[in-house]
Amino acid sequence: MLLIVIVSWNGRADLERCLKSLAAAPLQTPHAIAVVDNASGDGSAEMVASRFPAVRLIRCAENLGFARANNLAIRQVPGDPILLLNPDTIVPPGAIDRLAAFLTANPEAAAAGPRLRDGGGRIEISSGRLPSPLREAGRKVLSALHARGFGPATWWVERQGARPRDVDWVSGAALLVRRQAAEAVGLLDERYQLYWEDIDFCARLRARGWRILVTPAAEITHLRGRSAARAVPAAVRQAYRSAQLTFYATHRRRWLPALRLFQRLRYH
């Protein structure tokens, strides 16, 4: 049975829209949905309890962050494989069934992600190579040009998103993973509060010899950045920088001095 885990914090409207999209076209794959409410103050938990009684609701007394909250649900609720799904997503009919079938057809893969589109219909850059400072800079430039409709950048993003391929990571906005593989690496690293946990998770899976795949056969809409938009901007920036340092210290140590210098020059 497939387990869908949705972690939400003060995103009632997004969460309701996501759950409605799942209910509008029920999955053919046997499944359970678990929502972890990270101590929301906007009535999110009450909405789930009243409007979606079949959903397993886990109420947290504090905001555990993305990694801890997902791990909590994975430990409490059975299911395999496990889909980590953001509440700011809209799932079209058949998308999760196709993603699950794709992972089943590739037994050497630990995880797979769908093609993501933003609210305007543009393909998101939601997978890639293991980050380095140069790759991060290139991705930011490419993303900015793509968002502005610059033809060559959009052509490249669409070309990359048009075929199944091996990648080093896929976005945690919609990440399907085998339970056995997830448990083998100790689930998500709880040192990460808001950013980089998905890339770290995939890096640890790949280090065990598993493949990470992305497929355009499954497509999900991602209204990105909604949780961060509800947080204090300074706290969000600090969380990002801290998570970035943690990731580099763990996986890209030779780049760590350069990253620390860059952060010091830019932010101090």
WORA-V664539 format. One record per backbone hydrogen bond with DSSP energy under -0.5 kcal/mol. CO is the residue of the C=O (numbers start at 1). NH is the residue of the N-H. E is the energy in kcal/mol with one decimal. If there is no record, write none. Layout:
# WORA-V664539
CO	NH	E
CO	NH	E
This chain:
# WORA-V664539
1	80	-3.4
2	4	-0.5
2	32	-2.3
3	5	-0.6
3	83	-3.4
4	6	-0.5
4	34	-3.2
5	85	-2.7
6	8	-0.5
6	36	-2.7
7	87	-0.6
8	38	-3.1
11	15	-3.1
12	16	-2.8
13	17	-2.1
14	18	-2.6
15	19	-2.7
16	20	-2.4
17	21	-2.0
18	22	-1.7
19	23	-2.2
20	24	-2.3
21	25	-0.8
23	26	-0.6
30	2	-2.7
32	4	-2.9
33	56	-2.9
34	6	-2.7
34	36	-0.5
35	37	-0.7
35	58	-3.0
36	8	-2.8
36	38	-0.7
37	39	-1.8
37	60	-2.3
43	47	-2.2
44	48	-2.2
45	49	-2.5
46	50	-2.1
47	51	-2.9
48	52	-2.2
52	55	-1.9
55	57	-0.7
56	35	-2.8
56	58	-0.5
57	59	-0.6
58	37	-2.7
62	64	-0.9
64	68	-0.5
65	69	-1.7
66	70	-2.2
67	71	-2.5
68	72	-2.2
69	73	-1.8
70	74	-2.6
71	75	-2.4
72	76	-1.7
73	77	-2.8
81	3	-2.6
82	84	-0.6
82	177	-2.9
83	5	-3.0
83	85	-0.6
84	175	-2.2
85	7	-0.5
86	89	-0.7
88	223	-3.2
90	92	-0.7
90	221	-2.2
92	95	-1.7
94	98	-2.4
95	99	-2.1
96	100	-2.7
97	101	-2.3
98	102	-2.1
99	103	-2.1
100	104	-2.2
101	105	-1.9
103	106	-1.2
106	109	-2.2
108	211	-1.9
110	178	-2.5
111	213	-2.2
112	176	-2.7
113	215	-2.3
115	220	-2.2
116	124	-3.0
117	222	-3.5
118	121	-2.1
122	118	-2.9
124	126	-1.3
126	171	-2.6
128	168	-2.4
128	169	-1.3
132	136	-3.0
133	137	-2.2
134	138	-2.3
135	139	-2.5
136	140	-2.3
137	141	-2.1
138	142	-2.6
139	143	-2.8
140	144	-2.3
141	145	-2.5
142	146	-2.6
143	147	-2.5
144	148	-1.2
145	150	-2.7
146	149	-1.5
150	154	-2.4
151	155	-2.8
152	156	-2.1
153	157	-2.4
154	158	-2.7
155	159	-2.3
156	160	-2.4
157	161	-1.8
159	162	-1.0
160	163	-0.7
165	214	-1.8
167	212	-0.5
169	128	-1.6
171	174	-1.3
173	86	-2.8
174	114	-0.6
175	84	-3.0
175	177	-0.5
176	112	-2.3
177	81	-0.5
177	82	-3.2
178	182	-2.5
179	183	-3.1
180	184	-1.7
181	185	-1.2
182	187	-3.0
183	186	-1.2
188	190	-0.6
189	192	-1.5
192	67	-0.5
193	66	-2.0
196	200	-2.4
197	201	-2.3
198	202	-2.3
199	203	-2.3
200	204	-2.3
201	205	-1.9
202	206	-2.6
203	207	-1.8
204	208	-0.7
205	208	-0.9
205	210	-1.6
206	209	-2.0
211	110	-2.5
211	111	-1.2
212	167	-2.5
213	113	-1.8
214	165	-1.9
215	115	-0.7
215	218	-0.6
218	115	-3.0
219	92	-0.6
220	117	-2.1
221	90	-2.3
221	223	-0.5
222	224	-1.6
223	226	-0.6
225	229	-1.7
226	230	-0.9
227	230	-0.8
227	231	-0.6
228	231	-1.1
232	236	-2.3
233	237	-2.5
234	238	-2.2
235	239	-2.5
236	240	-2.3
237	241	-2.4
238	242	-2.5
239	243	-2.4
240	244	-2.5
241	245	-2.1
242	246	-2.1
243	247	-2.5
244	248	-2.4
245	249	-2.6
246	250	-1.4
247	251	-3.0
247	252	-0.6
248	252	-1.5
252	255	-1.8
253	256	-1.2
253	257	-0.5
255	259	-2.2
256	260	-2.7
257	261	-2.3
258	262	-2.4
259	263	-2.7
260	264	-2.3
261	265	-2.5
262	266	-2.4
263	267	-2.6
264	268	-1.2
